[in-house]
Amino acid sequence: MRLVSQSLSHLYRNPRAFAQRLALERRLIIQSGLRGVSAILLPVIQEDLIHKISSALKALGIDGVEPMIEFPGDLTHGDFATNVALAGAKVAGTTPRELAEKLVAELGEIEGVEKVNIAGPGFINFILSREYFSKKIQGVGETWGRGEKLKGKNILVEYAQPNLFKPFHIGHLLNTAVGESLSRVSQFSGATVRNISYPSDISLGVAKAIWSILKNKKEDDLTIDAMGEAYVDGTKQYEESEEAKKEINAIHTALHTAEDGDAWRVYQKGRALNVEYFNHITARLGSSFDHMFFESESGVIGKEIVMRHTPEVFQESEGAIIFKGEDYGLHTRVFLTSQGLPVYEAKDIGLLSLKFEKYNPDLSIVVTDVEQKQYFEVVKKAASLINKTWGDNSLYWQHGRLRFAGGKVSSRYGNVPLAEDLLEKVISIVSEKAKEEDPAVSEKVALASLKYAFLRGGSGKNIVFDFEKSVAVEGDSGPYLQYSYVRARGVLDKVKNANDGSFNVPKEVSNVERLLTRFPSVVARSADEYEPHYITTYLTELASAFNSWYAQEKVIGSKYEAYYLQVVRAFAHTMKNGLWLLGIEAPEKM
């Protein structure tokens, strides 16, 4: 039995992430000849440490223990740490502390490592040399943090799925922020990434809006706002009037068959306006899409697939076609209604067919709400029984629910605030609190406030957006990261021709230098687990370390000025790249 260091459960805290990692990296691990599965994520010096520890274990006659190298949570504990002695003590027949002492003695000198010490019951800490950090800092450039973690991978990221004839609300805003960051992290890590959106363009909700538009003769004055009002009115009438309900259901059926007539004419006009607006709002949020798949096309294909796989996968029940999820520990769902119409489940099956036929992705990521978790478990299981690749190569990434603190946003339609209303409210707060006169800067800061709040927690975690704290330029916020970047740029702008040659280097290594060298590994971990929040947390810690360092050290005019400017430049590159990964723009001024 092979034992993995206890820290592995901390690094991969859920089975999904661990399984995905092993599947993704098995070939690379074999090629590398490294025993530690974490080594693929790490720069050269960590790989050297893995090799050294593996050799030391072998020399001591200890087999079946996987060495892991981690960044200690506390910078005072060193630059890297391993608990391999705790994991291997039982195999070695000794105490963790005694095994740690034997391993350290066996390791000998390691290039780039200044000191090795043992802490607590048997943790081994590695402290790197001043020369290592100096060289790393000088090597930081515009491409800093880019990697090949996902090189050769073809990844689709589906997000910002709008409901046409309904407003783009705050849930879409959250979904777009998450999807954009996942896309950028994957691209930054070497993958070929295509952004996909899946508009719901043919549904009962669409029929409700079209009914109201026709009933109230609003076709000639069709706008996004008018369609939002029509949706609310149609929904109300559908619930209160049997006659309206009958007419709306008839429109819904007619849309599926593309019957010519008044409803189809309004549908075509409204659909075009909605797609145009979608492109506008997502561009404002910093996103663009390579392709759109529409429900109207996936529904036709999905219906054909479901019927073709009945009764092997699906069963008939009271005239409808269902998937008996209970047979797989899930729940039963309808895929085709008794009228023969495809519902969302069948449409998602059709979407998978369209995606894999057009792009054949190694991974298809779908960003969705955590409340859709059980729904997508059923869809994925049914899809796997139809085509195993569809299930194996699909990841449904769920974000949590959003609520507000310290304020609220009024809703024009129904009870869900609109995305642009929220954005405009945050822009107004930024303009007022920061006395920012440039509207372009206010919008950049407002978007940073929102995106940071959305991305600071992991998948499935609920989100609280605090109107006061989220726009603050100190502490845990997007504007704080932007401010820190602007501060660094201000220092560099004062010295246009910084000396890139020889210079004095301080003896002590600062925390900001230690953190700067971790950026590539943080990006790699984020790409490995599809979790942008690692980057958010890292950038916040880095900004705090930089601002503390800058407050304590005299940069311009110091005997270490040339080197300190290299540190500032490295920080600016790191922060700019990190913000880009979060979909946040690094402003030149604030």
VMD Tcl script that draws the C-alpha trace (Angstrom):
set ca {
  {0.00 0.00 0.00}
  {1.40 3.39 -0.99}
  {1.14 6.13 1.59}
  {0.66 9.76 0.62}
  {1.81 12.56 2.93}
  {-0.98 13.82 5.16}
  {-0.77 17.24 3.52}
  {-2.29 15.78 0.36}
  {-5.73 15.80 1.95}
  {-5.24 19.49 2.69}
  {-4.12 20.34 -0.83}
  {-6.86 18.29 -2.47}
  {-9.66 18.68 -0.02}
  {-12.29 16.94 -2.14}
  {-12.26 13.68 -4.10}
  {-13.28 15.37 -7.34}
  {-10.21 17.62 -7.38}
  {-7.88 14.78 -6.48}
  {-9.31 12.40 -9.08}
  {-9.19 15.06 -11.78}
  {-5.61 15.87 -10.92}
  {-4.47 12.27 -11.14}
  {-6.24 11.72 -14.46}
  {-4.85 14.93 -15.92}
  {-1.26 14.41 -14.82}
  {-0.69 10.64 -14.84}
  {1.15 10.73 -18.17}
  {3.33 13.68 -17.13}
  {4.22 12.08 -13.82}
  {5.39 8.94 -15.58}
  {7.47 10.94 -18.06}
  {9.04 13.04 -15.33}
  {10.19 10.07 -13.30}
  {9.10 11.88 -10.13}
  {7.43 9.95 -7.35}
  {5.71 12.94 -5.74}
  {2.48 13.74 -7.55}
  {2.78 17.38 -6.46}
  {6.06 17.91 -8.24}
  {4.43 18.66 -11.60}
  {2.95 21.79 -10.07}
  {6.21 23.10 -8.76}
  {9.21 25.07 -10.06}
  {12.64 23.54 -10.44}
  {13.81 23.92 -6.85}
  {10.77 22.08 -5.51}
  {11.40 19.30 -8.01}
  {14.97 19.13 -6.72}
  {13.68 18.85 -3.17}
  {11.31 16.05 -4.20}
  {14.21 14.18 -5.81}
  {16.43 14.71 -2.76}
  {13.78 13.53 -0.31}
  {12.95 10.51 -2.49}
  {16.64 9.59 -2.62}
  {16.97 10.02 1.14}
  {13.97 7.76 1.75}
  {15.45 5.14 -0.55}
  {18.82 5.35 1.18}
  {17.08 4.75 4.51}
  {15.25 1.74 3.08}
  {11.80 3.34 3.25}
  {9.45 2.47 0.39}
  {5.87 3.44 -0.45}
  {5.89 6.98 0.94}
  {5.11 9.88 -1.39}
  {7.06 13.04 -0.50}
  {5.05 16.25 -0.70}
  {6.40 19.79 -0.72}
  {4.16 22.64 0.42}
  {4.32 26.34 1.14}
  {4.01 26.84 4.90}
  {1.04 28.98 5.89}
  {3.33 31.06 8.12}
  {6.29 32.65 6.31}
  {8.38 32.42 9.49}
  {8.30 28.62 9.16}
  {10.40 28.68 6.01}
  {9.86 28.73 2.27}
  {8.93 25.08 1.79}
  {7.92 22.32 4.16}
  {7.22 18.60 4.12}
  {5.55 16.28 6.61}
  {6.96 13.18 4.95}
  {8.48 12.13 8.29}
  {5.02 12.03 9.87}
  {3.66 10.00 6.96}
  {6.60 7.59 6.88}
  {7.37 7.06 10.57}
  {5.18 3.98 10.89}
  {6.75 2.37 7.82}
  {10.21 3.22 9.16}
  {9.39 1.82 12.61}
  {10.46 4.99 14.40}
  {9.08 8.31 15.63}
  {8.42 11.16 13.17}
  {11.02 13.33 14.88}
  {13.73 10.67 14.67}
  {12.92 9.99 11.02}
  {13.02 13.72 10.27}
  {16.51 13.95 11.83}
  {17.73 11.00 9.74}
  {16.27 12.49 6.56}
  {17.87 15.89 7.15}
  {21.24 14.23 7.74}
  {20.83 12.20 4.55}
  {19.79 15.21 2.46}
  {23.10 17.01 2.83}
  {23.59 20.30 0.99}
  {20.95 21.36 -1.54}
  {21.59 24.07 -4.10}
  {19.50 27.15 -3.39}
  {18.71 26.03 0.16}
  {20.40 27.95 2.95}
  {19.04 26.06 5.92}
  {16.96 23.00 6.83}
  {15.36 22.67 10.25}
  {12.90 20.43 12.04}
  {9.81 21.80 13.75}
  {7.21 20.30 16.06}
  {6.73 16.54 15.93}
  {8.67 16.13 12.69}
  {7.94 18.79 10.08}
  {10.95 19.57 7.90}
  {11.27 23.22 6.83}
  {13.48 24.52 4.03}
  {14.77 28.10 4.03}
  {16.07 29.27 0.66}
  {19.12 31.41 0.05}
  {19.22 35.14 -0.58}
  {20.77 34.44 -4.00}
  {17.78 32.30 -4.99}
  {15.31 35.10 -4.30}
  {17.45 37.80 -5.92}
  {17.68 35.83 -9.16}
  {13.97 35.06 -9.12}
  {12.99 38.70 -8.59}
  {15.23 39.86 -11.44}
  {13.67 37.27 -13.74}
  {10.09 38.47 -13.30}
  {8.67 39.92 -16.52}
  {5.40 40.49 -18.34}
  {4.75 36.76 -18.82}
  {5.41 35.95 -15.15}
  {3.14 33.19 -13.91}
  {2.32 31.72 -17.31}
  {2.73 27.97 -17.43}
  {2.18 24.82 -19.44}
  {0.10 23.02 -16.85}
  {-2.73 22.55 -19.36}
  {-0.72 22.67 -22.57}
  {-2.34 20.65 -25.34}
  {-5.72 20.61 -23.58}
  {-8.83 21.71 -25.45}
  {-11.21 23.29 -22.93}
  {-14.69 24.77 -23.32}
  {-16.02 27.14 -20.67}
  {-19.77 27.70 -20.80}
  {-21.07 30.64 -18.81}
  {-23.26 33.78 -18.79}
  {-26.21 31.78 -20.12}
  {-28.93 34.43 -20.62}
  {-32.66 33.86 -20.64}
  {-33.82 35.77 -23.69}
  {-36.86 38.03 -23.26}
  {-35.85 38.29 -19.59}
  {-33.41 40.81 -18.04}
  {-29.72 40.02 -17.46}
  {-29.82 39.84 -13.67}
  {-27.28 39.65 -10.85}
  {-27.09 35.86 -11.09}
  {-25.86 36.23 -14.65}
  {-23.33 38.81 -13.45}
  {-21.95 36.39 -10.87}
  {-21.91 33.52 -13.35}
  {-20.06 35.65 -15.92}
  {-17.36 36.67 -13.43}
  {-16.67 33.07 -12.45}
  {-16.66 31.75 -16.01}
  {-14.37 34.49 -17.29}
  {-11.82 33.81 -14.55}
  {-11.89 30.03 -15.12}
  {-11.34 30.69 -18.82}
  {-8.41 33.03 -18.23}
  {-6.70 30.77 -15.70}
  {-6.93 27.83 -18.11}
  {-5.65 29.91 -21.02}
  {-2.79 31.33 -18.90}
  {-1.84 27.75 -18.06}
  {-1.42 26.71 -21.69}
  {-4.84 25.36 -22.69}
  {-6.70 26.20 -25.87}
  {-9.85 27.74 -24.45}
  {-13.14 28.60 -26.13}
  {-15.81 30.59 -24.34}
  {-19.32 29.32 -24.99}
  {-22.71 30.72 -24.06}
  {-26.01 28.87 -24.12}
  {-28.94 31.31 -24.34}
  {-32.39 30.05 -23.41}
  {-34.24 31.33 -26.47}
  {-37.24 29.00 -26.52}
  {-39.07 28.39 -23.26}
  {-42.34 28.99 -21.50}
  {-40.89 32.27 -20.21}
  {-40.27 33.44 -23.78}
  {-43.86 32.53 -24.68}
  {-45.16 34.55 -21.71}
  {-43.28 37.66 -22.85}
  {-44.40 37.27 -26.49}
  {-48.04 36.85 -25.42}
  {-47.91 40.10 -23.42}
  {-46.19 41.99 -26.25}
  {-48.90 40.92 -28.69}
  {-51.74 41.46 -26.23}
  {-50.60 45.00 -25.40}
  {-49.56 45.85 -28.98}
  {-45.92 46.60 -28.01}
  {-44.26 45.06 -31.04}
  {-43.43 48.40 -32.68}
  {-41.85 49.73 -29.46}
  {-39.80 46.66 -28.64}
  {-36.86 47.37 -26.32}
  {-34.98 45.39 -23.65}
  {-36.98 47.16 -20.93}
  {-40.26 46.53 -22.76}
  {-39.46 42.81 -23.00}
  {-38.66 42.69 -19.28}
  {-41.98 44.31 -18.45}
  {-43.76 41.94 -20.83}
  {-42.21 38.91 -19.13}
  {-43.43 40.07 -15.71}
  {-46.91 40.77 -17.07}
  {-47.10 37.47 -18.95}
  {-46.01 35.53 -15.86}
  {-48.70 37.23 -13.76}
  {-51.43 36.57 -16.32}
  {-50.34 32.94 -16.76}
  {-50.93 32.35 -13.06}
  {-54.20 34.30 -12.81}
  {-56.02 33.67 -16.10}
  {-56.89 30.27 -17.56}
  {-57.52 31.88 -20.94}
  {-54.08 33.56 -20.92}
  {-52.48 30.30 -19.81}
  {-54.07 28.44 -22.72}
  {-52.92 31.07 -25.23}
  {-49.38 31.16 -23.82}
  {-49.09 27.36 -23.96}
  {-50.19 27.49 -27.59}
  {-47.48 30.06 -28.36}
  {-44.93 27.85 -26.59}
  {-45.87 24.86 -28.75}
  {-45.85 26.96 -31.93}
  {-42.34 28.25 -31.19}
  {-41.01 24.69 -31.08}
  {-42.35 24.06 -34.57}
  {-41.27 27.48 -35.93}
  {-44.77 28.18 -37.21}
  {-45.09 31.44 -39.15}
  {-47.34 34.04 -37.60}
  {-47.42 36.98 -35.22}
  {-45.73 35.10 -32.37}
  {-42.87 33.88 -34.58}
  {-42.35 37.39 -35.96}
  {-42.12 38.92 -32.47}
  {-39.87 36.05 -31.40}
  {-37.37 36.67 -34.20}
  {-37.26 40.41 -33.55}
  {-36.95 40.04 -29.78}
  {-34.32 37.32 -30.06}
  {-32.09 39.55 -32.20}
  {-32.45 42.46 -29.75}
  {-31.64 40.21 -26.79}
  {-28.52 38.76 -28.40}
  {-27.32 42.26 -29.27}
  {-27.86 43.37 -25.67}
  {-26.13 40.26 -24.34}
  {-23.03 41.04 -26.40}
  {-23.12 44.62 -25.09}
  {-23.42 43.79 -21.38}
  {-20.88 40.96 -21.42}
  {-18.38 43.17 -23.28}
  {-18.88 45.76 -20.57}
  {-18.03 43.06 -18.05}
  {-14.86 42.15 -19.99}
  {-16.06 38.95 -21.65}
  {-16.46 37.77 -25.22}
  {-17.63 34.48 -26.68}
  {-16.41 32.21 -29.44}
  {-19.78 30.61 -30.05}
  {-23.39 30.51 -28.91}
  {-25.45 27.35 -28.84}
  {-29.18 28.06 -28.57}
  {-31.83 26.04 -26.78}
  {-33.91 26.10 -29.94}
  {-31.28 23.98 -31.71}
  {-30.28 21.78 -28.76}
  {-33.91 20.91 -28.05}
  {-34.45 19.35 -31.46}
  {-31.30 17.24 -31.19}
  {-31.92 16.40 -27.54}
  {-35.40 15.09 -28.31}
  {-34.03 12.84 -31.06}
  {-31.32 11.46 -28.76}
  {-33.74 10.78 -25.90}
  {-36.19 8.98 -28.18}
  {-33.38 6.97 -29.74}
  {-32.23 5.79 -26.30}
  {-35.65 4.81 -25.02}
  {-36.07 2.33 -23.36}
  {-32.34 1.51 -22.81}
  {-31.62 4.75 -20.91}
  {-35.00 6.48 -20.64}
  {-38.47 5.07 -19.91}
  {-42.03 6.06 -20.78}
  {-44.22 7.13 -17.88}
  {-47.80 8.40 -18.27}
  {-47.05 9.60 -21.78}
  {-43.83 11.41 -20.82}
  {-40.24 10.19 -21.19}
  {-38.31 10.09 -17.92}
  {-34.90 9.11 -16.57}
  {-35.15 6.93 -13.46}
  {-32.42 8.53 -11.41}
  {-33.37 6.48 -8.35}
  {-31.67 3.51 -9.98}
  {-28.39 5.42 -9.58}
  {-28.93 7.06 -6.20}
  {-30.31 10.23 -7.80}
  {-33.86 11.35 -8.51}
  {-36.20 10.85 -11.46}
  {-36.64 13.68 -13.93}
  {-38.79 14.25 -17.01}
  {-36.89 14.72 -20.29}
  {-39.84 14.87 -22.74}
  {-43.32 16.04 -21.74}
  {-46.47 14.09 -22.54}
  {-46.92 16.55 -25.42}
  {-43.56 15.42 -26.80}
  {-41.77 18.69 -26.02}
  {-38.15 18.59 -24.79}
  {-37.61 20.17 -21.38}
  {-34.31 21.56 -20.04}
  {-32.92 18.09 -19.34}
  {-33.31 16.91 -22.93}
  {-31.99 20.22 -24.22}
  {-28.83 19.79 -22.12}
  {-28.33 16.36 -23.67}
  {-28.65 17.98 -27.09}
  {-26.18 20.67 -26.04}
  {-23.59 18.04 -25.12}
  {-23.99 16.49 -28.56}
  {-23.50 19.88 -30.24}
  {-20.46 20.75 -28.12}
  {-18.62 17.50 -28.57}
  {-19.40 17.26 -32.27}
  {-18.10 20.77 -32.95}
  {-15.13 20.98 -30.55}
  {-14.44 17.50 -29.09}
  {-13.12 19.05 -25.85}
  {-10.87 17.37 -23.33}
  {-12.96 19.18 -20.76}
  {-16.27 21.03 -20.92}
  {-16.78 23.31 -17.92}
  {-20.31 24.53 -17.25}
  {-20.66 27.32 -14.68}
  {-23.95 27.09 -12.85}
  {-25.71 27.78 -9.57}
  {-25.21 25.48 -6.58}
  {-28.98 24.94 -6.47}
  {-28.66 23.19 -9.83}
  {-26.25 20.59 -8.41}
  {-28.75 17.71 -8.22}
  {-30.23 18.60 -11.60}
  {-26.86 18.35 -13.32}
  {-25.99 15.13 -11.49}
  {-29.00 13.55 -13.21}
  {-28.15 15.08 -16.60}
  {-24.53 13.97 -16.34}
  {-25.48 10.41 -15.39}
  {-27.95 10.12 -18.26}
  {-25.37 11.62 -20.64}
  {-22.73 9.12 -19.47}
  {-25.03 6.22 -20.32}
  {-25.54 7.63 -23.82}
  {-21.90 8.57 -24.45}
  {-19.32 7.94 -21.73}
  {-17.06 10.73 -23.01}
  {-19.80 13.31 -22.48}
  {-19.89 12.50 -18.79}
  {-16.19 11.91 -18.22}
  {-15.17 15.16 -19.91}
  {-17.77 17.41 -18.31}
  {-17.36 19.45 -15.14}
  {-20.30 21.34 -13.67}
  {-18.81 24.16 -11.58}
  {-21.31 25.51 -9.05}
  {-21.08 28.93 -7.47}
  {-22.99 29.84 -4.33}
  {-25.89 32.21 -3.82}
  {-25.44 35.98 -3.64}
  {-26.84 38.26 -0.97}
  {-26.19 41.86 0.00}
  {-25.06 43.56 3.20}
  {-25.02 47.28 3.96}
  {-27.47 48.16 1.19}
  {-29.87 46.82 -1.39}
  {-30.61 47.11 -5.09}
  {-34.12 47.87 -6.28}
  {-35.65 45.50 -8.83}
  {-37.43 46.84 -11.89}
  {-38.93 43.49 -12.84}
  {-39.97 40.90 -10.31}
  {-37.77 40.45 -7.24}
  {-34.31 39.90 -8.79}
  {-32.11 43.00 -9.26}
  {-30.64 43.53 -12.71}
  {-26.92 43.30 -13.41}
  {-26.61 46.83 -14.77}
  {-28.61 48.28 -11.87}
  {-26.18 46.69 -9.41}
  {-23.18 47.88 -11.42}
  {-24.52 51.45 -11.62}
  {-25.19 51.50 -7.88}
  {-21.63 50.39 -7.10}
  {-20.24 52.94 -9.58}
  {-22.15 55.70 -7.79}
  {-20.77 54.57 -4.40}
  {-17.22 54.51 -5.79}
  {-17.62 57.97 -7.31}
  {-18.99 59.39 -4.07}
  {-16.60 57.75 -1.59}
  {-13.43 58.10 -3.65}
  {-14.47 61.41 -5.23}
  {-13.51 59.86 -8.54}
  {-14.38 62.18 -11.42}
  {-13.34 59.89 -14.28}
  {-16.33 57.62 -15.04}
  {-14.10 55.06 -16.78}
  {-11.99 54.66 -13.62}
  {-15.11 54.46 -11.45}
  {-16.42 51.61 -13.60}
  {-13.11 49.72 -13.43}
  {-13.09 50.04 -9.64}
  {-16.76 49.05 -9.36}
  {-16.19 45.94 -11.47}
  {-13.17 45.07 -9.33}
  {-15.34 45.38 -6.22}
  {-17.91 42.99 -7.61}
  {-15.59 40.44 -9.20}
  {-13.32 40.22 -6.16}
  {-16.32 39.56 -3.91}
  {-17.61 36.91 -6.30}
  {-14.24 35.12 -6.59}
  {-12.90 35.25 -3.03}
  {-14.65 32.04 -1.98}
  {-14.41 28.56 -3.44}
  {-16.96 26.67 -5.51}
  {-20.30 26.18 -3.80}
  {-19.67 28.89 -1.18}
  {-22.36 31.52 -0.72}
  {-21.32 35.12 -1.37}
  {-22.00 38.25 0.65}
  {-21.48 41.54 -1.16}
  {-20.97 44.35 1.35}
  {-21.46 47.70 -0.36}
  {-19.14 49.54 2.02}
  {-16.32 47.04 2.52}
  {-16.20 45.91 -1.10}
  {-15.36 49.38 -2.44}
  {-12.77 50.19 0.22}
  {-9.17 50.75 -0.90}
  {-7.78 48.99 2.13}
  {-8.10 45.42 3.28}
  {-10.02 42.60 1.67}
  {-11.28 44.11 -1.60}
  {-10.69 44.41 -5.33}
  {-10.01 48.16 -5.17}
  {-7.30 47.47 -2.58}
  {-5.48 45.29 -5.11}
  {-5.89 47.95 -7.79}
  {-4.65 50.66 -5.43}
  {-1.58 48.59 -4.57}
  {-0.80 48.18 -8.26}
  {-1.23 51.91 -8.94}
  {1.05 52.66 -5.99}
  {3.78 50.43 -7.41}
  {3.41 51.96 -10.87}
  {3.73 55.40 -9.31}
  {7.09 54.46 -7.81}
  {8.37 53.08 -11.11}
  {7.18 56.12 -13.04}
  {9.35 58.33 -10.85}
  {12.47 56.46 -11.96}
  {12.25 55.89 -15.70}
  {15.73 54.41 -16.11}
  {16.16 51.99 -13.24}
  {19.55 50.31 -13.12}
  {19.20 46.76 -14.44}
  {22.87 45.94 -13.93}
  {24.76 45.20 -10.70}
  {23.40 46.55 -7.43}
  {23.50 46.16 -3.69}
  {21.15 43.55 -2.25}
  {20.01 43.55 1.39}
  {21.00 40.57 3.49}
  {17.49 39.80 4.73}
  {14.81 38.46 2.42}
  {11.51 40.33 2.76}
  {8.11 38.66 2.93}
  {7.07 40.34 -0.30}
  {10.00 38.67 -2.10}
  {9.08 35.29 -0.65}
  {5.47 35.67 -1.75}
  {6.35 36.93 -5.23}
  {8.18 33.72 -6.08}
  {5.08 31.67 -5.23}
  {2.87 33.17 -7.96}
  {3.48 30.51 -10.67}
  {2.64 27.73 -8.21}
  {-0.54 29.49 -7.09}
  {-1.66 29.85 -10.71}
  {-0.86 26.19 -11.37}
  {-2.89 25.09 -8.36}
  {-5.79 27.28 -9.43}
  {-5.70 25.72 -12.91}
  {-5.34 22.23 -11.47}
  {-8.38 22.49 -9.22}
  {-10.38 25.00 -11.28}
  {-10.54 27.32 -8.29}
  {-9.83 31.05 -8.90}
  {-10.13 31.86 -5.21}
  {-6.54 30.70 -4.61}
  {-5.40 33.63 -6.75}
  {-7.71 36.07 -4.95}
  {-6.35 35.02 -1.55}
  {-2.75 35.12 -2.76}
  {-3.02 38.60 -4.29}
  {-4.53 39.96 -1.08}
  {-1.66 38.56 0.98}
  {0.85 39.84 -1.56}
  {-0.63 43.36 -1.57}
  {-0.57 43.44 2.22}
  {3.07 42.33 2.29}
  {4.03 44.89 -0.37}
  {2.33 47.80 1.38}
  {3.90 46.85 4.73}
  {7.32 46.56 3.10}
  {6.91 49.87 1.25}
  {5.91 51.63 4.48}
  {9.04 50.35 6.25}
  {11.65 50.63 3.52}
  {12.94 53.69 1.74}
  {12.96 52.72 -1.93}
  {14.12 55.79 -3.85}
  {17.33 57.15 -2.40}
  {18.19 53.95 -0.54}
  {21.56 52.25 -1.02}
  {19.47 49.32 -2.23}
  {17.41 51.50 -4.60}
  {18.21 49.58 -7.78}
  {17.28 46.24 -6.26}
  {14.24 47.61 -4.47}
  {12.98 48.93 -7.80}
  {13.32 45.40 -9.16}
  {11.11 44.21 -6.30}
  {8.55 46.92 -7.06}
  {8.61 46.05 -10.76}
  {8.18 42.34 -9.96}
  {5.24 43.18 -7.73}
  {3.60 45.30 -10.45}
  {3.97 42.51 -13.04}
  {2.59 39.93 -10.62}
  {-0.35 42.05 -9.54}
  {-1.27 43.01 -13.10}
  {-1.19 39.39 -14.28}
  {-3.06 38.22 -11.20}
  {-5.78 40.82 -11.64}
  {-6.14 39.83 -15.29}
  {-6.72 36.23 -14.22}
  {-9.61 37.47 -12.08}
  {-11.03 39.49 -14.96}
  {-10.09 42.74 -13.20}
  {-8.42 45.59 -15.02}
  {-5.28 47.11 -13.53}
  {-5.82 50.89 -13.84}
  {-2.96 53.30 -14.40}
  {-4.47 55.78 -11.97}
  {-7.01 55.92 -9.15}
}
mol new
graphics top color blue
foreach p $ca { graphics top sphere $p radius 0.5 }
foreach p [lrange $ca 0 end-1] q [lrange $ca 1 end] { graphics top cylinder $p $q radius 0.2 }
display resetview
